[in-house]
Amino acid sequence: MARASLNNSQSHSASKAFTESGKPAPSNLTKGAIRCRKKFLRFFPDGFRDETYIDWERGYKWTAHEQWQQQLSQAEMKRLIAAADFAEIAARAVRIESRTNLLFSFEKMALRDAVKPTHGAEQFAKGLYDFLYVRESIDRRFAKWIEVVGGLPRKQTRVLTWPVVTVFGFIAQPDVHFFLKPMVTKRAAEEYGYDFEYKSRPNAESYAHLLRFADKVRLDLRDMKPRDMMDIQSFLWVQGSDEYEE
């Protein structure tokens, strides 16, 4: 049973809150967008400020972001790279992510194994800094980051997955980057009525399309005042995850 299943009384109450909240769906939304909005508000009647939403979805992601800001800011990463302390950058990044449930356990293990060797840590640290902070287009930076992750040492499980290549940008810069869990996001796109052009191997073109999808949802939800991509990712997670059965 999903933790977030609604009983009949909860569903009725949340639906009523949707109509009484003063935030009816804008008239220009598609049927899929309206249906997804209603589903989200049935679980979280106060939208992105709902206490349960903060507890279940946003809180731990934002905590990871705050830890990143404290431990792996641009200035701090630059200092550690100048000191050739690549292992410390990798250790901090892996540790911050490990306190979330964003990656599957096999992905966490593959990532830890990949950055243990000295050359793996250096490749990861330099590549991550360039992805986050070098002034180039997102498309070019993401394409290079894919090459970096794809070239990391592999012990057993492959490191190059969509969740691994998107999780650190999402934690570090949630105003810009989106975290992709393929199955859930594809299901959410279907529910939303959006043609998400997805390919199983990470690539810059699919990521650009993902960001356009996220921007579209963010625009559709502007009256609900989503703060960043963490809110958009959580909204779409509710649409596509088995955790939120009705």
Secondary structure by P-SEA (a helix, b strand, c coil): cccccccaaaaaaaaaaaaaccccccccccaaaaaaaaaaaaacccccccaaaaacccaaaaaaaaaaaacccaaaaaaaaaacaaaaaaaaaaaaaaacccccaaaaaaaaaaaccaaaaaaaaaaaaaaccccccaaaaaaaaaaaaaacccccccccccccccaaaaaaccccbbbbaaaaaaaaaaaacccccccccccaaaaaaaaaaaaaaaaaacccccccaaaaaaaaaaaccccccc
